[in-house]
Amino acid sequence: MTTDTAAPDAPPRRAGRREWTGLAVLALPTLLLALDLSVLYLALPRLSADLGADSTAQLWITDIYGFMIAGFLVTMGTLGDRIGRRRLLLIGAAAFAAASVLAAYAATPEQLIACRALLGVAGATLMPSTLALISNMFPVPAQRATAIGVWMSCFMGGMAVGPVIGGVLLANFWWGSAFLLGVPVMVLLLVAAPVLLPEYRQPVPGRLDLTSVALSLAAILPVIYGLKELARYGWQPLPAVALAGGTGLAVLFVRRQRTLAHPLLDVGLFANRTFRSALLLSLLNALLMGGTFLLVSQYLQLVEGLSPLRAGLWLVPQAVAMITATMLTPVAARRIRPAYVMAAGQVVTALGFGLLAVLSGEGSLPVAVVAFVLAAAGIALPSQLVTDLIVGAAPREKAGSAASVSETSGEFGVALGVAAVGSLAAVVYRGRLTETLPGGLPADVVDRARDGLAGAAEVAATLPAGSGTELLTAARAAYTAGLNTAGAIGAVVLLALAVLSVRLFRTVRPHGEAAGAERPAPAGDHSQP
């Protein structure tokens, strides 16, 4: 074990060949999580039909993964600070591979939901560990920004190749094969990480407060459940009670952290204005994009009638655009204040959402692709910058905790976006379909059609040709109307976020000006090769 004894006023050490090689290893879990997410969206129609999953089960299959990640990220980030970030990464990789095999052979929606929950717990160990290691390995601001850009680009690369690989698998094998993608990736990580990654942990970690762990879960999960149910069904007593109860427990959690010598979460991080502002922006950006990605990917299959493979190929341009924008963002931030780079990206994303708002339905594939390319390229700019701002604002010994909070806001935003934006689109879908359904349909057919576009397509195939075509046309138009509504609201929100970004971050200097102002590693930060 070596100890960093840099003087408080010493310049940070620049990363060398070992660190850049290690970054390639850190890209593996990032790539895996992207593959898992993008393949699931493509596999959802197939697995829903095979398992008999209704719309509620479908939302839980997509939501539970992000919700469990959000619930456990704080715990896992702090645990990595204490037992070693590399060690936690290896534990999570092994657990993720095992849970992937279980998910691939799930026989019921309930089993798949449980497996997705296990994947979420394992996934919660991966992202904060990789981001915290990047913070430790690249203390120079410009290098760290580039490393984070590469790290995020690998996630986008996974989003690009995931639909293609997943489409090939779904065209030739059963839907469970999509989950097996994670196994070889995790095996490679388990082999390479001990050789190429250093170990970092706090020198005096303190014990893990299990009461705080329980409080964090008891606060986050009821809040998520309450928001999810209220967004989907409107006011109901149980979700409201869950939301209020979770909020109260969150207050108790924060109070407890203030009294502990070794808290699970250092709430002092939130005293930094840049840190908390970047977290807010991360949450809102993820919320908008998470829900919209689900709607667009299903639009390609259920409205445009594309196969999973063709839908995956049409999603490649948006991932390529996002990778390109992510890699260019650190270059721009060296010369232009981050606030203006963020705002420019949000305006471009708003343009993409505006195109989604005027999408006319079947036959609008080019417009849909252009819209999502703009949205993806634009959102990459603030996403990369807020991540860099969050990890750069925290002391190195708290890198795992800061990374976990950053990932919590992003994962919580994506999961909440899938629930809220998906629920909003579903409300519009049901309302529009009720107005345009052909007459004379049996009650059970109507109920199944109102449950979702996948259900409408299923029952339309059982009806006489004329009635089935009329029902499917009405259902596709209703789904497009839901996507239009989500796009219109998203465009307005993004323009407001562009203004907010300028107000919140206008004092943050370009990386080129701030290169010498980075905090050095504290003397107590222990690293082990």
N, C-alpha and C positions, 0 to 999 in steps of 0.2 A: 504494500500500500504506500502511496506517496501522498504528501501533503502540499497543497498550494500555499506558499508563503509570500505571495506577491504583496508588496507594500500598498497601502491604500491609494497612493497617488501614481502607482506604476501603470503604464499602459497595458491593456489586455493583450494576452498572447494570441497571435494569429494562428488559425487552424492550418495544419499541414496535410501531408498525404494520408496519414492514418485516419484523420478525422473525415476527410472527403471519401475515403474508401468505406469507412463506417457508415457514412450517410446512405450509401447504396444498400447496406443491410437494413437500416431503419426504414427504407422505402418498402420493404417486403410486407410488414403488417399493414401499412397504409394501402398498398396495392390490394391486399386481401380484403380489407373492409370495403373498399370501393367495388371490388368484384362481387362481394356478397350482396351489397345493396342494389347494384344495377341489375344483376341476374334475377334477384327476387322480383323486381318490378315486371320483368318479362315473363317469369314463370308463374306469376300470380293467376292469370286466367286459367292456365292448364291445371295447376295444383288445386285451384278452387273447384274446378269441375270434377277432378279425380277424387278429392276428399269430401266433396259436398259442402264446401264452406260457403255460408251465406255472407252478406255484406258486412255484418258485425264481426264475424270470424276473420274475414279478410283484413279488416282494419286492425284487429288485434295481432294478426300475423305480421303485418307491416309495422305496427306501432310498438309492440312489446319489446322488440330489440332495442330501439332507441330509448325507450323509457327505462329499461334496466341499465343501459349504459349511463344514462343521465343520473340514475339513482346511485350507482356505485362509483362513478368517476372520482368524486371527492375522496372517498375512502381509499381507492386504489392509488390515486396520485400521491396522497400522504404516505400510504404504505410503501410506495416505491422510494420516497425520500428516506425512509427508515431502514428497510431491508436491502435496498439496492435497486436502482432502476433497471439495470440489465437483468437481475435475477427475476424481478416481477415480470419483465417482458417475456422471459423464457417460460415461466409458469403459465402466463396467459396464452402463449402460443400453443402449448401442449393441450390446455383445456379447450381452446377454440377448435383445434383439429378434432378432438373427441366429440365435441358437441355438433360439429358439422356432419360427422358420420351418423349420429343419432337423428339429426334433422332429415337427412337424405332418405331414411327408412321409416319416417313417421307414417302411421296408418290412419290417423284421424286428425281433424283440425285442432283438437285439444292437445294431442301429442306434439304437433308441429309448433303450436304456440308455446308449449313448455320448453321445447328445444330451442326456439328462438330466444326465450328468456335466458337460458343457459349461455347461448352465444353472446347475449348482451352483457352478462356478468363477465365472461371471458374477454370480450371486446373492451370492456372498461379498463382492463389492465394494459392494453396495447397502446392506445393513442397518447395518454399522458406520459407513459414511459418514453416513447419515441420523441415527443416534443420536448420533454425535460432534458433528455440526452442531447438533443440539438442545442438547447440553450447552454448547456455546460460545455459542449465541444466547440462551439462557435461564439465566443464572447465578444468579438469585434462586430459592431452593428451592421456594417455593410455585408460582411461574410454571413452573419446570422440571417439577414434578410434574404440573401441568395439561397442559403440552405433551406430556409422555410419555403421559399418559392419552389425549389426542387422537390421538397417533401410533399407540398400540396400538388405539384404537377404530377407526381406519381399517383396520387389519389385520383386525379383527373384522367390519367392514363388508364387506370383500372376501370374508370367509368367508360372509357372509350372502347377498350378491348373486351370488357365484361359482357356487353350486349352481343358482341360478335361471337365470342366463345360460347356464351350462354345460348345464343340462338342456334349455333351448330349442335350443341348438346341436346337442346329441346327438340330439334328437328330429327334427331337420330335416337335419343334415349328418353327415359322417363324424367319427370321434372326433378326428382331427387338428385339426379346427376349434377345439377347446377350447384348444390351445396357441397359436393365433393371437391370442387375446385380449391377449397381452402386447405385441404389436407397436404398436397405436395408443397404449397407455399410455406406452410408452417413447419414442415419437416426441414426445408432448406434454411429457414430462419434458425431453427434449433441447432443446426450444424454450424452455421456461419457466425452467429452472434458471439459465442464464447471466444472465438478466435479474433474477431475484428473490432468488437465494441469494448470500450473501457467501462468500469463500474463506478458509479457515483452514489454516495449516500451521506446523510447527515452524520457528523462525528459523534454527537450525543443525541440520538434519535428520540429517546423517551418511549414510554409504552403507548400502545394504541388504545385509545379510550373507546371501549366497546359501547358504552352508553351513548357516546356521540355518533357512532356508526348507526346504532338503532334509531336515534333521533333523526339523523339525516334521511334514512330510508322512510321513516314514518312521516316525515314532512314532505319529501319529494313525491312519493308515489300517490298519496291521496290528492295532492294538488293536480298532478297529471290526470288522474282519473276524473276529478271534478271538472276540470277544463274540457276534457275530451267529451264527457257526457253532456255537459251544458251546451257545448258547441253543436253537438249532433241533434239533441232532442229538445233544447230549450230549457226553461226553468223547471227543475224537479227537486224535491227536498233532499234526496240522498246525495246527489252530486254536490249540491250547495253545502251540505253539512261536511262532506269530505274536503271540499275546498277550504272551508273555514277552519276545520280541524287541522289540516295540513299546514295552513298559514300560521296557526297558533303554535304548532310544534316547531315550525321554522324559527319563530321568535325565541322559543326556549333553546333551540340549538345554538343560535347566535349568542345568547346570553351565557350559555355554558362555555362556549369557546373563549369568551373574554375572561373566564375565571381559571382556565387551565394553563399550567406551565408549558405543556406540550399539546396544543389544541389539534383537533383533527383538521380544521381549516383555520388558517391565520386570517381573521377578519380584518386585521390591520392592512392587508393588501388593498382593501376597498377604499382606504383613505386616499389613495392615489387617484386623482381625477381622470388621468389618461387611462388607467387600468379599468375603472368602472364604466367609463364612457365607451371604451372599445368593447367591453363585454356586452353592453346593451346593443350596440350596433351588430355584433356577431349574432346575437339572438334573433334580431329582427330580419337580418339578411337570410339566415338559415330557415326561418319560418316561411318566408315568401318562396324561396327556391325549393324547399323540401316538398311542400304540398303541390307546387306547380309541376315539378318533375314527374310525380306520380300521375297527374292528370294527363300530361302530354304523352308519356310512354303508353298509357292505356288508350289514348285517343288514336295513336298510330295503329294499334292492333284492332280495336273494337269499332272505330268509326271509319278509318281508312281501309280496314280489312287486311293489314299487312301480317305476314307470318312473324313469329318471334325473331327469326334471323333477319328478315328484311327490316323490321322495326329497329333491331339493334344496329344495323348498318346505317340507318337514317339518323341514329343518335350519335354516331361517330363525329360528325362535323361540330356539334356543340361542345363535345369533350376536347377536340383539337383546338377550338377557339379558346376554351378556358385554359388549357395548358399554355398556349401562346401568350395570353394575357397575363397569366400568373408569372411566367418567366420574365416578361417585360416590366412588370410592376416594380421590382427592386431597382431596375435601371432608371425608371421615371422618378422614383422616390429619392434618388440621390440628387436630383436637380430641382424637383418641384415639391412643394410642401405636401405631405400626405393627405391633408384635408382636401386639396383640390383634385388629387388623383382619385380619392374615394368618391367625391361628388361626381366627377366625370363618369366613373364606372356606373354609378347608380342612375345617372341620366340615360346612359346607353341601355341599361337593363330595363328602365321604364319604357323605352321605345319598343323593346322586344315584347314586354307585357302588353303594350298598346296594340301591337299586331295580333296578339292572342285574343284581345277583346273584340276584334272585328273579324275573326275567323268565321267563315261561312259554313263549315261543315264538310261532308264528304267531297273530295276533289280539291281540297285546299292544302294538300301535303306540302308544296313548296313554301307557302306562306308560313305554315307551322314550323318548318325546319328553320327558315330565316329568323323567325321570331325567337326561337329558342337559342339559336346561335348568338344573337344579340344579347339575350338575357344572360346566357352563360359567360360570354366574354366580359360583359360589363360587371357582373357580380364578382368576378375573380379579383378585381382591383381592390375593393374594400376588404374582401375576405382575407387576402394575403397580408394586407397592412395591419388590420386589427389584430391578427394573430401575432405578428411581430411586435406590435405595441404592448400586447398583454404580457408576453414572456420577457420582453425587454424591461418592463417596469418592475419586475420582481427580483429580489436577491437570488443569487445562484443556489443557495441552500434551500430555497423555497420553490425551485423550478418545477418540481413535480406537483406541488399544490397549485401553483399558478397555471400550469398546463392543464391540470384536471378541471379547474374552473373554466378555462377557455373552452375545453372540449365539452364540458357540461352545457355551457350556453349554446354551443353549436348543435350538439346532439338533441338537447331539449327543444331547440328551435325547429330542427328538422322533424322530430316526432310530433311536436305540437302543430307544425305546419301541415303534415300529412293528415292529422285529425281535424284541424280547424278548416283548412282550405278544402280538404276532401269532403268534410261535412257540409260546408257552404255550397259546394258544387252539387252535392247529393240533394240538398233542399231544393235548389233551382231545378235539378233534373226531375224530381218527383212532381214539383208544381207544374212544370211545362208539359210533362208527359200526361198528367191527369187531364190537361186541357185538350190534348191532341190525340189521345188514344182512339182507335177505331171502335165503333159501337159493336155490341153483341158478343164481346169476349167473355169467357167464363171468369168468375171471381178469382179462382186460383191463378189463372193466367195473368190477370191484372195485378194481383199481389206480387207475383214473381217478377213481372216486368218493372214494377215500381221499386223493387228491391235494388235494381242496378242494371246497367247496360248489359253486363254479362248474362244476367238472368233473362233479360228481354231477348237477347240473341238465342238463348237456349230454348225458350218456349216458342219463339217465332218459327224455329225449325220444325216444330210439331204441328203447326197450323196449316190450313190450306194455303196454297201459294199466294193468293191475293191478300188474305188477311195477314199472313206472316210477313210479307214484304212491307205492307202498310205499317204494321207494328214496329218492325225493325227501323224503318225510315223515321218514324216518330221518335223512337228511343235514341237514335243517333243525333237527331236534331236537338233533343232535350239535353243530351250529354254535352254537345257543343255549346249550348246556351250556358251550362254550368261553367265550362271553361272560359267562355267570354266574360262572365261575371267575375271570376277569379282574376283574370287578366286585367280588367278595368280597375278593380280595387287595388291590385298590386301596383299598377302604374302610378296611381295617385300616391300611395304610401311611399314608393321609392323616390318620387320627386320631393316629398317632404323629408325623407332621409338624407337626400343630397344637401338640402339646406342645413339640416341638423349637423351633418358631418363637418361642414365648413365652420359652423359655430363652435363645435366641441373641440376640433383639432387644429384650428388655424394657428395656434402658437407652436405646434410641433414642427421642428426644423427638418429639412431634407437630411437624409442619411449622410450625404457628403459633408454637410456642415457639422453634424453631430458626432462624427466618427471618433473624435477624441474625448467625448464626454461620457462614454460608456463606463458603467461601474466595473471595477476590476473584481476578480474572484476574491471572496473573503478568505482570510487565513485559515478558517476552520473547515473549509470545504474539502473533504477527503475524496480522492480518486484512486482507483485501483485498476491497473491494466489487465 
